[in-house]
Amino acid sequence: SYDPLDDTKVWDEKSYPLIPVGKMVLNKNPENYMEEVEKVAFSPSNLLDGAELSDDKMLQGRANIYSDSQRRRLGSEFRKLAINQQQNWTPANQITSGDGRYVEGKLERTSITKQDDFTQPTEFY
């Protein structure tokens, strides 16, 4: 069976067609490179209300690691830098904060009986 959350596989566009979700417009160069590029802090855990992270293990790991690395790189007050300020942001918006969204469930460890790592690369090469 095909696992769309496997980062080593390319999605089959027939089964999973691409859906346009928006457009990113870059319409000017940075005026102050240090302030507008070097100090920017992107993170997949900065989500809009109603959006949730998928079960992708790589994404889950990055959601926690990015904010830690940004604290080390830019300092603990990195959200107060002008380039990183978000209107109406509170720590409760972050998944790892004490007031963040609560997820309940159980962890189940299973072994993969026979993993197919050869079919898809064969199709593309």
Number of C-alpha atoms within 10 A of each C-alpha: 5 10 8 13 15 12 12 10 13 12 17 12 8 7 7 9 9 10 6 6 6 6 6 6 6 6 6 6 8 10 9 9 10 10 13 15 12 12 17 18 19 11 14 16 20 17 13 8 7 5 8 13 13 10 9 12 12 12 16 14 11 14 19 16 14 16 22 13 12 19 14 11 13 15 12 12 9 19 18 10 16 12 15 14 13 12 6 6 11 11 11 12 18 18 19 15 12 11 12 13 13 9 7 5 5 6 5 5 6 6 6 7 6 6 8 10 10 8 8 15 11 8 7 7 5
